[in-house]
């Protein structure tokens, strides 16, 4: 099931209430169990995030084919890669 615009807006709003990536990941996985959820270190991704919310970047994940890949196409997105950016000095 593809990710909808209303869902991404709800995810962004909920994500704004978290600082800790583990808590955010657990809460979002529980609320949106139909989506694939992955946590990554910022150094693991070179793609520009779909959205940035507070200390987090959201990347859309397309797992429809044999390989998972990052996408910018909301209609193909079936998951989220959640990244907490490193604190800036």
C-alpha distances in whole Angstrom, upper triangle without the diagonal:
4,7,9,13,14,12,13,17,16,16,19,21,20,21,24,26,26,28,27,24,24,24,22,19,20,20,16,15,16,15,11,11,7,8,10,14,17,20,22,26,27,29,26,24,26,23,23,21,18,20,23,24,27,27,24,22,18,17,13,12,11,10,9,13,16,16,15,16,16,15,16,13,11,9,9,8,6,9,13,16,19,22,25,28,31,34,36,40
4,6,10,12,10,11,14,15,14,16,19,19,19,22,24,24,27,26,23,24,24,21,19,20,20,16,15,17,15,12,13,9,8,11,13,16,19,21,24,25,27,24,22,23,20,20,18,15,17,20,21,24,25,21,19,15,14,10,10,9,10,9,13,16,16,14,14,14,12,12,10,7,6,6,5,5,8,11,14,17,20,23,26,29,32,33,37
4,7,8,7,7,10,11,11,13,15,16,16,19,21,21,24,23,21,22,21,18,17,18,17,13,14,16,13,10,12,9,8,10,12,15,18,20,23,23,25,23,21,22,19,19,16,13,14,17,17,21,22,18,16,13,12,9,10,10,12,12,16,19,18,15,15,13,12,12,10,6,7,8,6,6,7,9,13,15,18,21,23,27,29,31,34
4,5,5,6,9,10,11,12,14,15,16,19,21,22,24,25,23,24,23,20,19,20,19,15,16,17,15,12,14,12,11,14,15,18,20,22,25,25,28,26,23,24,21,20,17,14,14,17,18,21,23,20,18,14,14,11,13,13,15,15,19,22,21,19,18,16,14,13,11,7,7,10,9,9,11,12,16,17,20,23,25,28,30,32,35
4,5,5,6,9,10,11,12,14,15,17,19,21,23,24,22,24,23,20,19,21,19,16,18,19,16,14,17,15,14,16,17,20,21,23,25,25,27,26,23,24,21,19,16,12,12,15,16,19,21,18,17,14,14,12,15,15,18,18,22,25,24,21,20,17,15,13,11,8,9,12,11,12,13,13,16,17,20,22,24,27,29,30,34
4,6,5,6,9,10,11,12,14,16,18,20,23,24,22,24,22,19,19,20,18,15,17,17,14,12,16,15,14,17,18,20,22,24,27,26,29,28,25,27,23,22,18,15,14,17,16,19,21,19,18,15,16,15,17,18,20,21,24,27,26,23,22,20,18,16,15,11,12,15,13,14,14,15,18,18,21,23,24,28,29,31,34
4,5,5,6,9,10,10,12,14,16,17,20,21,19,20,19,15,15,17,14,11,13,14,11,9,12,11,11,14,14,17,19,21,24,24,27,25,23,25,22,20,17,14,13,16,15,18,20,17,16,13,14,12,14,16,18,18,22,25,24,20,20,18,16,15,14,10,12,14,11,11,11,11,15,15,18,20,22,26,27,29,33
4,5,5,6,9,10,10,12,15,16,18,19,17,19,18,14,14,17,15,11,13,15,12,11,14,13,11,13,13,15,17,19,21,20,24,22,20,21,18,17,13,10,10,12,11,15,17,14,13,10,11,10,13,15,17,18,22,24,23,19,18,15,14,13,12,9,11,13,10,11,11,10,13,13,15,17,19,23,24,26,30
4,5,5,6,9,10,11,13,15,18,20,18,20,19,15,16,18,16,13,16,17,14,13,16,16,15,17,16,18,19,21,23,22,26,25,23,24,21,19,15,12,10,12,11,14,17,14,14,12,14,13,16,18,21,22,25,28,26,23,22,19,17,15,15,12,14,17,14,15,14,13,16,15,17,18,20,24,24,26,29
4,5,5,6,8,10,12,14,17,18,17,18,16,13,14,15,13,10,13,14,10,10,14,15,14,16,15,18,19,21,23,23,26,26,24,25,23,21,17,15,13,14,12,15,17,15,15,13,15,15,17,19,21,23,26,28,27,24,23,20,19,18,18,14,16,18,15,15,14,13,16,15,17,18,21,24,25,27,30
4,5,5,6,9,10,11,14,15,14,15,14,10,11,13,10,7,10,12,9,9,12,13,11,13,12,14,15,17,19,19,23,22,20,22,20,18,15,13,11,12,10,13,14,12,12,10,12,12,14,17,19,21,24,26,24,21,20,18,17,16,17,13,16,17,14,14,12,10,12,11,14,15,17,21,22,24,27
4,6,5,6,9,11,13,15,14,16,15,11,12,15,13,10,14,15,13,13,16,17,15,16,14,16,16,17,19,18,22,22,20,21,19,17,13,11,8,9,7,9,12,10,10,9,12,13,16,19,21,23,26,28,26,22,21,18,17,16,17,14,17,18,15,16,14,11,13,11,13,14,15,19,20,21,25
4,5,5,7,10,13,15,15,17,15,12,14,16,13,11,15,16,13,14,17,18,17,19,17,19,18,20,22,21,25,25,23,25,22,20,17,15,12,11,9,10,13,12,13,12,16,16,19,22,24,26,29,31,29,26,25,22,21,19,20,17,20,21,18,19,17,15,16,14,16,16,18,21,21,23,26
4,5,6,8,11,13,12,14,11,8,11,12,9,8,12,12,10,12,15,17,15,17,15,17,16,19,20,21,24,24,23,25,23,21,18,16,14,13,10,11,13,12,13,13,16,17,19,22,23,26,29,30,29,25,24,22,22,21,21,18,21,22,19,18,16,14,15,13,15,15,17,20,20,23,26
4,5,6,8,10,9,12,10,6,9,11,9,8,12,13,12,13,16,17,15,16,13,14,13,16,17,17,21,21,20,22,20,18,15,14,11,10,7,8,9,8,10,10,13,15,17,20,22,25,28,29,27,23,22,20,20,19,20,18,21,21,18,18,15,12,13,10,11,11,14,16,17,19,23
4,6,8,11,11,14,12,9,12,14,12,12,15,16,15,16,19,21,19,20,17,18,16,18,19,18,22,23,21,23,22,19,16,15,12,10,6,6,9,9,11,12,16,17,20,24,26,28,31,32,30,26,25,22,22,21,23,20,23,24,21,21,18,15,16,13,13,12,14,16,16,18,21
4,7,10,11,13,10,8,12,13,11,11,15,16,14,16,19,22,20,21,18,19,17,19,20,20,24,24,24,26,25,23,19,19,16,14,10,9,11,11,14,15,18,20,22,26,27,30,33,34,32,28,27,25,25,24,26,23,26,27,23,23,20,17,18,14,15,14,16,18,17,19,22
4,6,7,9,7,6,10,11,10,11,14,15,14,16,19,21,19,19,16,16,14,16,17,17,21,21,21,24,23,21,18,18,15,13,10,9,9,9,13,14,17,19,21,25,26,29,32,33,30,26,26,23,24,24,26,23,26,26,23,22,19,16,16,12,12,11,13,15,15,17,20
4,6,9,8,8,11,13,12,13,16,17,18,19,21,24,21,21,17,17,14,15,15,15,19,20,20,22,22,21,18,19,16,13,10,8,7,8,12,14,18,20,22,26,27,30,33,33,31,27,26,24,25,25,27,25,28,28,24,24,21,17,16,12,12,9,11,12,11,14,17
4,6,6,6,9,10,11,12,14,16,17,18,20,22,20,19,15,15,12,13,13,14,18,18,19,22,22,21,19,20,18,15,13,11,9,10,13,14,17,20,21,25,26,29,31,32,29,25,25,23,25,25,27,25,28,28,24,23,20,17,15,11,11,8,11,12,12,16,18
4,6,5,6,8,10,10,12,14,15,16,17,20,17,16,12,11,8,10,10,12,15,15,16,19,19,19,16,17,16,14,12,11,9,8,11,12,14,17,18,21,22,26,28,28,25,21,21,19,21,22,24,23,25,25,21,20,16,13,11,8,8,6,10,11,13,16,19
4,5,5,6,9,10,11,12,14,15,16,19,17,15,12,11,8,11,12,15,17,17,18,22,22,22,19,20,19,17,16,15,13,12,14,14,17,18,19,22,22,26,28,28,25,22,22,21,23,24,26,24,27,26,22,20,17,14,13,10,10,10,13,15,16,20,22
4,5,5,6,8,10,11,12,14,15,18,17,16,13,13,11,14,15,17,20,20,21,24,24,24,20,21,19,17,15,15,13,12,15,15,18,19,20,23,24,27,29,30,27,24,24,23,25,25,27,24,27,26,22,21,18,15,15,12,13,12,15,17,17,21,24
4,6,5,6,8,10,11,12,14,16,14,14,11,11,10,13,14,16,19,19,19,22,21,21,17,17,15,14,12,12,11,10,12,12,15,16,17,21,21,24,27,28,25,22,22,20,21,22,23,21,24,23,19,18,15,12,12,9,10,10,14,16,17,20,23
4,6,5,6,9,10,10,11,14,12,11,7,8,7,11,13,15,18,17,17,21,20,20,17,17,16,15,14,14,13,11,12,11,13,14,15,18,18,21,24,24,22,19,19,18,20,20,22,20,22,21,17,16,12,10,10,7,10,10,14,17,18,22,25
4,6,5,6,9,10,10,14,12,12,9,10,10,14,16,19,21,20,21,24,24,24,20,20,19,19,17,17,16,14,16,15,17,17,17,20,20,23,25,26,24,21,22,21,23,24,24,22,24,23,19,17,14,13,13,11,13,14,18,20,21,25,28
4,6,5,6,9,10,13,13,13,11,13,13,16,19,20,24,22,23,26,25,24,21,20,19,18,16,16,16,14,16,15,17,18,18,21,21,24,27,28,26,23,23,22,23,24,24,21,23,23,19,17,15,13,14,12,15,15,19,21,22,25,28
4,5,5,6,8,11,9,10,8,11,11,15,18,19,22,21,20,23,22,21,18,17,16,16,14,16,16,13,14,12,14,14,15,18,18,21,24,25,23,20,20,19,20,20,20,18,20,19,16,14,11,10,11,10,13,14,18,21,22,25,28
4,6,5,5,8,7,8,6,9,11,15,18,20,22,21,21,24,22,23,19,18,18,18,17,19,18,15,16,14,15,14,14,16,16,19,22,22,21,18,19,18,19,21,21,18,20,19,15,13,10,10,11,11,14,16,19,22,24,27,30
4,6,6,9,10,11,10,13,14,18,21,23,26,24,24,27,26,26,23,22,21,21,19,21,21,18,19,17,18,18,18,20,19,21,24,25,24,21,23,22,23,24,24,21,22,21,18,15,13,13,15,14,18,19,22,25,27,30,33
4,6,9,10,12,11,14,16,19,22,24,27,25,25,28,26,25,22,20,19,20,18,20,20,18,18,16,18,17,17,19,19,21,25,26,25,22,23,22,22,22,22,19,20,20,17,15,13,13,15,15,18,19,23,26,27,30,33
4,6,6,9,9,13,15,18,21,23,26,24,23,26,24,23,20,18,18,19,18,20,21,18,17,15,16,14,14,16,16,17,21,22,22,19,19,19,19,19,19,16,16,16,13,11,10,10,13,13,17,19,22,25,27,30,33
4,5,7,9,12,15,18,22,24,26,24,23,26,25,25,22,20,20,22,21,23,23,20,20,17,17,15,14,16,15,16,20,21,20,18,19,19,20,21,20,17,18,17,14,11,10,11,14,15,18,21,24,27,29,32,35
4,7,9,13,16,19,23,24,27,24,23,26,24,24,21,19,20,22,22,24,24,21,20,17,16,14,13,13,12,13,17,18,18,16,17,18,18,19,18,15,15,14,12,8,8,11,14,16,19,22,25,28,31,33,37
4,6,10,13,16,20,21,23,20,20,22,20,21,18,16,17,19,19,22,21,18,17,13,13,10,9,10,10,12,15,17,16,13,14,14,14,16,15,13,13,12,9,6,5,7,10,12,16,19,22,25,27,30,34
4,7,10,13,17,18,20,18,17,20,18,19,17,16,17,19,19,22,21,17,16,13,12,10,8,9,8,11,14,14,13,10,12,12,14,16,16,14,15,13,9,6,4,6,8,11,14,17,20,23,26,29,32
4,7,10,14,15,18,15,15,18,17,18,15,15,15,16,16,19,17,14,13,11,10,10,9,11,11,14,16,17,15,12,13,12,14,16,17,15,17,15,11,9,6,5,6,7,11,14,17,20,22,25,29
4,7,10,12,14,12,12,15,15,16,14,15,15,16,16,18,16,13,12,10,10,10,9,12,12,15,17,17,14,11,12,11,14,16,18,17,19,16,13,12,8,6,5,6,9,12,15,17,20,23,26
4,7,10,12,10,11,15,15,16,13,15,15,14,15,16,13,11,10,10,10,12,11,15,15,19,20,20,17,14,14,13,16,18,20,19,21,19,16,15,11,9,6,5,6,8,11,14,17,20,23
4,6,8,6,8,11,12,14,12,15,15,14,15,16,13,11,10,10,10,13,12,16,16,20,21,20,17,14,13,12,16,17,20,20,22,20,17,17,13,10,7,6,5,8,10,12,15,18,21
4,5,5,8,11,13,14,13,16,16,15,16,16,12,11,10,12,12,15,15,19,20,23,24,23,20,17,16,15,18,19,22,22,25,23,20,20,17,14,10,9,6,7,8,9,12,15,18
4,5,6,8,10,11,10,14,14,12,14,14,11,10,9,11,11,15,15,19,20,24,25,24,21,18,16,14,17,18,21,21,25,23,20,21,17,14,11,9,6,7,6,7,11,13,16
4,6,7,10,12,13,16,17,16,18,18,15,13,12,14,14,17,17,20,21,25,25,24,20,18,16,15,18,19,23,24,26,24,22,23,20,17,13,13,9,10,9,9,13,14,17
4,7,9,12,12,15,17,16,18,19,16,14,12,13,12,15,14,17,18,21,21,20,17,14,13,12,15,17,20,21,24,22,19,20,17,14,11,11,9,11,11,12,16,18,20
4,6,8,9,12,14,14,17,18,15,13,10,11,9,12,12,15,17,20,20,20,16,13,11,9,12,14,17,19,21,19,17,18,15,13,10,11,9,11,11,13,16,18,21
4,7,9,12,14,14,18,19,17,15,12,13,11,13,14,16,18,21,21,21,18,15,12,10,12,14,17,19,22,20,18,20,18,15,13,14,12,14,12,14,18,18,21
4,6,9,11,13,16,18,17,14,11,11,8,10,12,14,17,19,19,20,17,14,11,8,9,10,14,15,18,17,15,17,16,13,11,13,12,14,13,16,19,19,22
4,7,9,10,13,16,15,12,9,9,8,10,13,15,18,21,22,23,19,17,13,10,10,9,13,15,18,17,15,18,16,14,12,13,12,14,12,15,18,18,21
4,5,7,10,13,12,9,6,6,5,8,11,14,17,20,21,22,19,16,13,9,10,9,12,13,16,16,13,16,14,11,9,10,9,11,11,14,17,17,21
4,7,10,13,14,11,7,6,5,7,10,13,16,18,20,22,19,16,13,9,8,6,9,9,13,13,11,14,12,10,10,11,11,14,14,17,19,20,24
4,7,10,11,8,6,5,7,9,13,16,19,21,23,25,22,19,16,13,12,10,12,12,15,16,13,16,14,11,11,10,11,12,12,16,17,18,22
4,7,7,6,4,6,9,12,15,18,21,24,26,28,25,21,19,15,15,13,16,15,19,19,17,18,16,13,12,10,9,10,9,13,14,15,18
4,6,5,6,8,11,14,17,20,23,26,28,30,27,23,21,18,18,16,19,17,21,21,18,19,17,13,13,10,10,10,10,13,14,15,18
4,6,8,11,14,17,20,24,26,29,31,32,29,26,24,21,21,20,22,21,24,25,22,23,20,16,15,12,11,9,9,12,11,12,16
4,7,10,14,17,19,23,25,28,30,31,28,24,23,20,21,20,23,22,25,25,22,23,19,16,14,10,8,6,6,8,8,10,13
4,7,10,13,16,19,21,25,27,27,24,21,19,16,17,17,19,18,22,21,18,19,16,12,10,7,5,4,6,9,11,13,16
4,7,10,13,16,19,22,24,25,22,18,16,13,14,13,16,15,19,18,15,17,14,10,8,6,5,6,7,11,13,14,18
4,7,9,13,16,18,21,22,19,15,13,10,11,11,13,12,15,15,12,13,10,6,6,5,6,9,10,14,16,18,22
4,6,10,13,15,17,19,16,12,10,7,7,8,10,10,14,12,9,11,9,6,5,7,8,11,12,16,19,20,24
4,7,10,12,14,16,14,10,8,6,5,6,8,7,10,9,6,8,6,5,6,9,11,15,16,20,22,24,28
4,6,9,11,13,10,7,6,5,6,9,9,9,11,8,5,6,5,5,6,10,13,16,18,21,24,26,30
4,6,8,10,8,6,5,6,6,9,9,9,9,6,5,5,6,9,10,14,16,20,22,25,28,30,33
4,6,7,6,4,7,9,10,13,12,12,12,8,8,6,7,10,12,15,18,22,24,27,30,32,35
4,7,8,7,9,11,11,14,12,13,11,8,8,7,10,13,15,19,21,25,27,30,33,35,39
4,6,7,9,12,12,16,14,15,14,10,11,11,13,16,17,21,23,27,28,31,35,36,40
4,7,10,13,14,18,17,18,17,14,14,13,14,17,17,21,23,27,29,31,35,37,40
4,6,10,12,16,16,17,17,13,13,13,13,15,15,18,20,24,25,28,31,33,36
4,7,9,13,14,15,15,11,10,10,10,11,11,15,16,20,22,25,28,30,33
4,6,10,11,13,14,10,9,10,10,11,10,14,15,19,20,23,26,28,31
4,7,9,11,13,10,8,10,9,9,8,12,13,17,17,20,24,25,28
4,5,8,10,7,7,10,10,10,11,14,15,19,19,23,25,26,30
4,6,9,8,8,12,12,11,12,14,16,19,19,23,25,26,29
4,5,5,6,10,11,12,14,17,18,22,22,26,28,29,33
4,5,5,8,10,11,13,15,18,21,22,26,28,29,33
4,6,8,11,13,16,18,21,24,26,29,32,33,37
4,6,9,11,14,17,20,23,25,28,31,32,36
4,6,8,11,13,16,20,22,25,28,29,33
4,7,10,13,17,20,22,26,29,31,34
4,7,10,13,16,19,22,25,27,31
4,6,10,13,15,19,21,24,27
4,6,10,12,16,19,21,24
4,7,10,13,16,18,22
4,6,9,12,15,18
4,6,9,12,15
4,6,8,12
4,6,9
4,6
4
